[in-house]
Amino acid sequence: MGSQATVVVLNWNGHDYLRECLRSLFAQTYEDMRVLVVDNASTDESWRIVEEEFPGAALLRMTENLHFARGMNAGFEKALADPNTAFVVALNNDVRLDPEWLASLVAAADEPQVGMVASKMLFMDRPTVLNSTGLCPAPDGSGMDRGWNRTDDGRYDARTDVFGPSGGAGLYRREVLQTVGLYDADFVAYGEDLDLAFRARLRGWSARFAPRAVVYHKYSASIGRRTAWKTYMGERNRIWTLVQNYPGHLVAGGEVWNSVRVLAAQMRRRSTAGDGGTANSGHAESIGRATARARLDAYAGLGRALEKRRRRFADRTVDAVSVGRWLRSYGVTLRQMVEA
C-alpha cells in the first residue's frame, strides 16, 4: 500500500465557500492526493464550481440530500474502490486549509496502529480561537471538541494521542474503514464521528492530533449554530452512541450524568439570560420539544442499537476497563460540558 490520500469534500449549497475550500486544497504540498467532491443535491448549483473551475477534482452528484453520514459514506465508498487509496480524509466544504495540512495529517499516521488523525481546526472568523483539536467523549454518550473555544496560545501544539478526529477534517486509515465500517448511516448527522472513533478504538486502533494540520472553519455554515433539527440529531445520536459503545455499567450511569448536565446547563442559562423576551422563550420551547422527540425516537430505535452493540462487543479487542480509562484520559468534565 502506498501513501495516496483521497480527500472527500461533502458539499451542500456551498456556493459561498466551496471555491475557497478547493483552492486551498489544490494548494497542498502533499503530492499523492486525490480530491472527490460529493454534492448532496445542492439547489444553488455550487457543484458547477467543481465542473468548471477544478478539473482535477472528481465530482459525485447525489440525487437527494443524504446529509452528512450517508453523503460522506458515498464518498468513502468511492475512495476505497481505488486500491491505491491508503488514507481517506473527511472534509467540510466551509474550510480554508494551510498548505501543509494534508502532509501533516499523513505524517502523524506514521505508526501502523494509528488509524485516525485529527486536525487543528480554528474558527475562520476568529482565527486565534480553537474549534477542535480532536474529540472528547463524555460519560453520557455525547462529546465535545478538544480545546473548544480556547485561545490558540500554544497549549495545543504538541503531537499527542487523542480519542478521535472531528469528521469536519479527519484522516482515517484505509484498514480502519474496511475493518469497522463507515459512519453509522442511522445517525444522519452529528455524532457519527464520535461513534466511528469508538468502534475503531474497540478494535484496537489509536488516534493522533497533528498540530500543524491547520484548518480554518466557518462553523455551522450549512446548518446554523443551535437549531431544533441540530438539537434533535445530537440528542438522539447521543443515546445511540451510549448504548452501542459503552460497557453496561457505564450506560446506566451515563443517563444520570446527562440529567445532571442538562439541569446544570439550564440553571446557568437562566442566571445569565436576563430578559430574553418572547422570541427567546419560543426558541427554548422549540428546543425542548426537539429534545423530547429525540429521546422518544432514540428509544424506539434501541433494537437496532442493541444489535450493533452485540456485534461490536463480539469483535472488540479491548475490555471495559479500557473504555473507562478513555473517559478519564480523553473525556470532559461536567463543568466543561455545561459551559460549552
Backbone torsions as a table, in degrees:
resi	resn	phi	psi	omega
1	MET	NA	134.1	-178.9
2	GLY	-86.4	-144.4	-175.6
3	SER	-127.7	20.7	-179.4
4	GLN	-66.5	132.9	176.2
5	ALA	-113.6	124.2	175.5
6	THR	-102.6	118.3	-178.5
7	VAL	-95.8	120.9	-179.6
8	VAL	-101.8	112.4	179.0
9	VAL	-100.0	120.9	178.4
10	LEU	-95.1	124.1	-176.1
11	ASN	-121.8	133.7	170.2
12	TRP	-143.7	112.9	180.0
13	ASN	49.2	47.8	-176.1
14	GLY	-101.0	32.8	-175.0
15	HIS	-56.6	-33.9	-174.3
16	ASP	-80.1	-13.4	-175.6
17	TYR	-140.0	-8.7	-178.8
18	LEU	-63.7	-38.7	-178.4
19	ARG	-60.0	-46.0	179.5
20	GLU	-64.6	-37.9	177.1
21	CYS	-59.6	-50.2	-176.5
22	LEU	-69.8	-35.0	176.2
23	ARG	-59.5	-45.4	-179.2
24	SER	-70.6	-28.3	178.9
25	LEU	-70.6	-41.9	179.7
26	PHE	-79.9	-1.1	173.2
27	ALA	-96.7	8.8	-179.0
28	GLN	-66.5	146.1	177.6
29	THR	-79.5	-19.5	-180.0
30	TYR	-74.7	120.9	-169.9
31	GLU	-86.5	-32.2	-174.6
32	ASP	-85.6	66.7	-172.6
33	MET	-127.7	139.9	169.9
34	ARG	-121.3	146.3	-178.4
35	VAL	-121.0	128.8	177.3
36	LEU	-127.2	121.7	176.7
37	VAL	-102.6	122.4	174.9
38	VAL	-100.2	117.4	179.9
39	ASP	-99.6	120.9	-175.7
40	ASN	-86.6	57.6	178.5
41	ALA	54.4	50.0	179.6
42	SER	-60.7	139.9	177.8
43	THR	-95.6	-6.8	-179.3
44	ASP	-96.6	7.1	179.6
45	GLU	59.4	28.3	178.5
46	SER	-65.7	-19.7	176.7
47	TRP	-62.5	-23.3	178.2
48	ARG	-64.7	-26.9	177.1
49	ILE	-59.0	-40.2	179.3
50	VAL	-67.1	-49.6	-177.2
51	GLU	-62.1	-40.6	-170.6
52	GLU	-92.5	-26.2	-172.5
53	GLU	-118.3	-16.1	-175.7
54	PHE	-131.7	73.6	-178.0
55	PRO	-64.2	-18.0	178.8
56	GLY	-77.4	-8.4	-179.8
57	ALA	-100.6	138.1	171.7
58	ALA	-82.2	147.5	-178.3
59	LEU	-123.5	127.5	176.2
60	LEU	-118.7	109.1	-175.8
61	ARG	-97.1	126.1	176.3
62	MET	-88.2	152.3	179.7
63	THR	-88.6	-8.8	176.2
64	GLU	-149.0	163.2	178.7
65	ASN	-76.2	109.2	-179.6
66	LEU	-88.2	1.0	-177.3
67	HIS	61.9	-163.2	-167.8
68	PHE	-75.8	-54.4	-171.0
69	ALA	-61.8	-53.4	-177.9
70	ARG	-71.7	-34.7	177.8
71	GLY	-64.6	-46.8	178.5
72	MET	-66.3	-37.2	177.9
73	ASN	-60.8	-36.8	177.4
74	ALA	-60.3	-40.5	176.8
75	GLY	-69.7	-40.7	177.8
76	PHE	-58.8	-45.1	-178.4
77	GLU	-61.5	-42.3	179.2
78	LYS	-67.4	-38.2	178.7
79	ALA	-64.6	-43.1	-178.5
80	LEU	-70.5	-20.6	177.5
81	ALA	-67.8	-19.5	175.7
82	ASP	-87.0	112.0	-176.5
83	PRO	-63.9	-14.6	179.4
84	ASN	-82.2	-12.4	-178.4
85	THR	-75.0	115.7	177.3
86	ALA	-96.2	-29.3	-179.1
87	PHE	-132.9	138.4	174.4
88	VAL	-114.4	130.3	-175.3
89	VAL	-119.3	123.2	176.3
90	ALA	-86.6	134.8	-177.6
91	LEU	-144.6	130.6	172.1
92	ASN	-68.0	159.6	178.3
93	ASN	-86.3	-13.3	-174.6
94	ASP	-100.6	49.8	-176.7
95	VAL	-133.4	161.1	168.2
96	ARG	-127.6	135.1	-170.2
97	LEU	-110.7	140.2	168.4
98	ASP	-66.5	144.9	-177.3
99	PRO	-58.1	-24.8	-179.2
100	GLU	-92.6	5.9	-173.9
101	TRP	-54.7	-57.4	-174.5
102	LEU	-68.6	-39.8	178.1
103	ALA	-59.9	-37.8	-179.7
104	SER	-70.4	-38.2	176.7
105	LEU	-61.5	-49.2	-178.3
106	VAL	-64.1	-40.2	179.9
107	ALA	-62.1	-33.8	-179.5
108	ALA	-71.5	-16.7	178.1
109	ALA	-95.5	35.3	-173.8
110	ASP	-77.6	-12.3	177.3
111	GLU	-106.6	139.0	-170.8
112	PRO	-62.8	-24.2	-179.4
113	GLN	-82.5	-10.4	178.0
114	VAL	-79.4	108.6	-175.5
115	GLY	-102.3	-11.9	-176.7
116	MET	-143.6	147.2	178.9
117	VAL	-137.7	133.3	-179.1
118	ALA	-99.6	143.4	175.6
119	SER	-87.2	165.0	166.4
120	LYS	-93.2	108.1	-178.0
121	MET	-101.6	127.2	177.8
122	LEU	-115.5	151.8	177.0
123	PHE	-70.2	131.8	-177.7
124	MET	-63.1	-37.8	-179.3
125	ASP	-87.2	-6.4	174.7
126	ARG	-138.3	73.6	-168.0
127	PRO	-68.5	-2.4	174.7
128	THR	-105.7	10.2	-178.2
129	VAL	-119.3	136.2	-175.9
130	LEU	-79.5	137.3	170.8
131	ASN	-96.0	-46.8	-179.7
132	SER	-162.0	143.1	168.7
133	THR	-129.4	29.3	-177.1
134	GLY	128.6	176.4	-178.1
135	LEU	-104.0	144.7	177.0
136	CYS	-121.0	118.5	179.1
137	PRO	-79.4	149.1	176.9
138	ALA	-113.1	161.6	-177.8
139	PRO	-62.9	-17.0	-177.1
140	ASP	-100.2	10.3	179.8
141	GLY	93.4	-9.2	175.8
142	SER	-86.9	-176.2	178.4
143	GLY	-161.4	170.8	174.7
144	MET	-145.4	167.5	-178.9
145	ASP	-79.7	132.3	176.7
146	ARG	-63.2	128.1	179.8
147	GLY	82.0	7.0	-174.6
148	TRP	-48.3	124.2	172.9
149	ASN	64.9	18.1	176.6
150	ARG	-95.4	151.8	176.9
151	THR	-67.5	136.4	178.3
152	ASP	-78.9	79.3	-173.0
153	ASP	-106.9	14.6	178.1
154	GLY	104.7	-12.3	-179.2
155	ARG	-67.0	-20.0	-177.3
156	TYR	-116.6	37.6	-177.9
157	ASP	-103.1	6.0	179.7
158	ALA	-97.2	139.6	173.5
159	ARG	-76.0	114.4	-171.5
160	THR	-141.7	168.3	175.2
161	ASP	-73.1	141.2	173.9
162	VAL	-133.9	173.1	-178.4
163	PHE	-72.7	-41.7	-179.5
164	GLY	-179.0	171.8	-178.8
165	PRO	-93.9	153.2	168.6
166	SER	-67.2	139.7	177.6
167	GLY	-69.5	-6.5	177.3
168	GLY	-73.6	-22.3	179.2
169	ALA	-167.5	70.5	-175.5
170	GLY	-129.9	143.8	178.9
171	LEU	-100.1	138.1	175.6
172	TYR	-126.4	132.7	174.5
173	ARG	-68.5	143.1	-178.3
174	ARG	-51.1	-45.1	-175.3
175	GLU	-64.3	-28.6	178.0
176	VAL	-63.8	-50.9	-177.9
177	LEU	-66.4	-34.2	178.5
178	GLN	-72.1	-30.1	-176.4
179	THR	-85.2	-46.8	-172.7
180	VAL	-106.3	-7.3	179.7
181	GLY	96.6	179.4	-176.2
182	LEU	-94.5	-162.7	175.3
183	TYR	-63.2	147.1	177.6
184	ASP	-70.2	111.5	-175.9
185	ALA	-63.4	-25.6	179.2
186	ASP	-65.5	-22.2	-178.5
187	PHE	-70.5	-29.0	-179.0
188	VAL	68.4	-62.7	178.4
189	ALA	-160.1	143.5	176.6
190	TYR	79.3	122.7	176.9
191	GLY	88.8	-10.2	-179.5
192	GLU	-67.2	-28.8	178.2
193	ASP	-71.5	-37.3	176.3
194	LEU	-66.2	-42.3	178.0
195	ASP	-61.6	-42.9	178.8
196	LEU	-65.6	-37.8	177.2
197	ALA	-62.7	-40.8	176.2
198	PHE	-60.6	-47.8	-178.9
199	ARG	-59.8	-43.1	179.5
200	ALA	-64.0	-43.0	-179.6
201	ARG	-67.7	-36.1	176.9
202	LEU	-62.9	-21.7	177.1
203	ARG	-99.3	9.5	171.5
204	GLY	97.8	2.0	179.0
205	TRP	-81.2	154.5	175.6
206	SER	-119.1	173.8	-178.2
207	ALA	-134.7	150.9	179.4
208	ARG	-126.3	156.4	172.3
209	PHE	-106.3	130.9	179.2
210	ALA	-107.6	98.2	-173.4
211	PRO	-65.1	-21.0	179.3
212	ARG	-91.4	-1.0	176.3
213	ALA	-88.1	78.5	-169.2
214	VAL	-90.9	132.0	179.8
215	VAL	-129.8	133.1	173.3
216	TYR	-103.0	120.9	-168.9
217	HIS	-116.3	128.8	173.3
218	LYS	-85.7	89.8	-166.8
219	TYR	-57.6	128.9	177.2
220	SER	52.9	40.7	-179.6
221	ALA	-66.2	-35.7	-175.7
222	SER	-83.0	-37.3	-170.2
223	ILE	-105.4	-34.5	-171.5
224	GLY	105.2	162.0	-170.4
225	ARG	-77.6	-57.9	-176.9
226	ARG	-132.6	92.9	178.7
227	THR	-113.7	164.1	178.0
228	ALA	-62.7	-38.8	179.5
229	TRP	-63.6	-44.5	179.6
230	LYS	-64.9	-40.3	177.0
231	THR	-62.0	-44.4	179.2
232	TYR	-58.3	-50.9	-178.1
233	MET	-62.1	-43.9	-178.3
234	GLY	-62.5	-43.1	-177.8
235	GLU	-72.2	-44.5	178.3
236	ARG	-60.8	-46.4	-177.0
237	ASN	-70.8	-28.0	174.8
238	ARG	-58.7	-46.4	-178.4
239	ILE	-64.8	-42.5	179.6
240	TRP	-66.2	-38.3	177.1
241	THR	-61.1	-43.3	-179.9
242	LEU	-61.5	-49.2	-176.6
243	VAL	-68.5	-38.3	-173.1
244	GLN	-78.1	-23.5	-168.7
245	ASN	-126.3	-17.9	-174.3
246	TYR	-94.0	143.0	173.3
247	PRO	-58.2	153.3	-173.7
248	GLY	-53.1	-43.0	-176.1
249	HIS	-69.9	-18.4	178.7
250	LEU	-90.4	-18.8	-179.7
251	VAL	-66.7	-49.6	-179.3
252	ALA	-62.5	-44.0	178.8
253	GLY	-65.3	-28.0	-179.4
254	GLY	-65.7	-38.3	179.6
255	GLU	-69.4	-35.2	174.7
256	VAL	-63.6	-45.2	179.6
257	TRP	-59.3	-41.2	-179.6
258	ASN	-64.2	-41.1	-179.7
259	SER	-61.5	-42.5	178.6
260	VAL	-65.4	-41.2	-179.4
261	ARG	-63.1	-45.6	-178.6
262	VAL	-64.0	-43.4	179.8
263	LEU	-63.1	-43.6	-179.6
264	ALA	-64.8	-39.0	179.5
265	ALA	-66.4	-40.2	178.5
266	GLN	-63.5	-42.5	179.4
267	MET	-64.4	-38.7	-179.5
268	ARG	-66.9	-42.4	180.0
269	ARG	-64.7	-40.1	179.6
270	ARG	-64.7	-35.7	-177.3
271	SER	-75.3	-18.5	-176.7
272	THR	-113.3	-6.6	-173.0
273	ALA	-76.4	-38.2	-174.6
274	GLY	71.2	-147.2	-179.1
275	ASP	-85.7	94.7	-174.3
276	GLY	-79.5	-20.7	178.4
277	GLY	81.7	175.4	-174.9
278	THR	-65.8	-38.7	-177.7
279	ALA	-61.2	-45.3	179.4
280	ASN	-64.6	-37.5	178.0
281	SER	-63.0	-42.9	178.4
282	GLY	-63.9	-39.7	178.4
283	HIS	-64.3	-42.3	179.3
284	ALA	-61.4	-39.7	178.2
285	GLU	-65.0	-39.7	178.6
286	SER	-63.6	-42.5	178.2
287	ILE	-64.6	-41.0	179.0
288	GLY	-62.2	-42.7	178.0
289	ARG	-64.8	-39.5	179.2
290	ALA	-63.4	-39.7	179.4
291	THR	-64.7	-45.2	-180.0
292	ALA	-62.7	-43.8	179.5
293	ARG	-65.4	-36.9	178.8
294	ALA	-62.1	-41.6	-179.6
295	ARG	-67.1	-41.4	178.3
296	LEU	-62.6	-43.1	-180.0
297	ASP	-69.3	-34.4	176.7
298	ALA	-63.8	-43.4	179.3
299	TYR	-66.5	-36.2	177.9
300	ALA	-64.5	-27.6	-179.9
301	GLY	-96.2	13.7	-177.0
302	LEU	-65.5	-27.5	178.3
303	GLY	-59.9	-48.1	177.8
304	ARG	-64.6	-41.1	-178.8
305	ALA	-63.2	-40.9	-179.9
306	LEU	-68.0	-34.4	176.8
307	GLU	-67.4	-40.5	176.1
308	LYS	-62.9	-41.5	178.7
309	ARG	-59.0	-45.0	-179.0
310	ARG	-58.4	-45.4	-179.1
311	ARG	-66.3	-42.2	-177.8
312	ARG	-66.5	-42.9	-178.2
313	PHE	-71.7	-26.0	176.3
314	ALA	-68.9	-30.7	-176.1
315	ASP	-99.9	-4.3	-173.1
316	ARG	-67.9	154.1	178.7
317	THR	-115.5	5.1	177.8
318	VAL	-123.9	160.2	-176.7
319	ASP	-102.7	178.2	-177.9
320	ALA	-62.7	-31.6	178.9
321	VAL	-62.0	-38.0	179.6
322	SER	-64.7	-40.5	179.5
323	VAL	-63.1	-43.1	176.9
324	GLY	-61.1	-37.0	178.3
325	ARG	-67.5	-36.2	176.3
326	TRP	-61.3	-43.5	-178.6
327	LEU	-63.5	-33.3	177.9
328	ARG	-77.4	-39.2	-174.3
329	SER	-80.5	-41.2	-173.6
330	TYR	-110.0	-7.7	-171.3
331	GLY	-80.2	-173.3	-176.8
332	VAL	-124.1	155.9	178.6
333	THR	-85.9	165.6	176.6
334	LEU	-59.4	-41.7	-179.4
335	ARG	-62.4	-41.9	179.3
336	GLN	-62.1	-41.8	-179.3
337	MET	-67.7	-40.5	-178.3
338	VAL	-66.1	-37.4	-174.7
339	GLU	-88.1	-6.7	-176.8
340	ALA	-66.8	NA	NA
